[in-house]
Amino acid sequence: MIRCPECSTEIDVDEDEVEEGEILSCPECESELEVSQTHPVHLNLISDDLDEEDDEEDDEEDEEDEEEDEEEEDEEDDKDEE
């Protein structure tokens, strides 16, 4: 029996049935866990920081796209006024 590194819930994992690098999910907190060792089984929490960084980059790109769209609309409005 091993424990989730995030919430300490016991997770029933048979070391003969998992492979190193396999991704498991904690049944309690739903954290993604990577099998870093199989004999004995050791789990590492997959950091949400990477997901948050990706989300922040996506948000920045969305903001840039919106600004470009607004600039294009302004230019079109200026042409229509002439």
N, C-alpha and C positions, 0 to 999 in steps of 0.2 A: 504494500500500500504506500502510495506517495501522496504528497500534499501539494495543492496549488500554491505557487509562490506569491500569488496576489491575495487570496482570501483564506488560505490554509485548509480548505475543504479537502477531505480525503478523496483521491481519485484512484479507482481500481484499474491498474494497468499491468498487464502481463508482459514482462521484459522480453519474452520470446515472441510476442505478437506485434511489437512496435519496432520501427527502424529509426536509426539516427536521422535527424532532419525532418521527421514526420511532424505534422502540425495536429495538435489535439485542442479540444475546447473544454474548459472547466464547466461542469454541469451547474455549478452554483453561480459564479460571477460572469460566466461566458467569456473569460479572457482566453486569448489564443496563446497556446503554449507550444514551444518547440522541443522535441526530444533531442537533447544534446549529448546524451549518453544512454546506452542500453543495459549495461551490466555493472552496477545497478542502474535502473532508470533514473535519469535526472532531467528535469524540465526547466526551461528558461521562459520567462514571460516575454512575449513578443511585444515590443514597445509600441504604444499608441502614438508616441512622439513623431514617428515617421509619418503616420497617417495625418496627424495634425499639421505637420510641415507641408505635406502635399496639399491639404485643404487650404492652408494659407496661401500657397502659391497659386492654386486654382482661383481663390478669391481675388488675388491681386490681378491675375490675368483677366478675370471677368470685369473688374473695375476698369482696367485699361481698355478693354473692348467697348464698354459702355461709353467711356470718354471719347473714343474714336468715333463711335456712332453719333454721339451728340455733335461733335465737330463737323462731321459730314452733313448732318441735318442742318446745322447752322449755315454751312457753305451753300447748300441747296436753297435755303430760305433767302439768302443774300442774292443769289442768282435770280430767283423768282421775283424779287422786289425790283430788280433792274429792268 
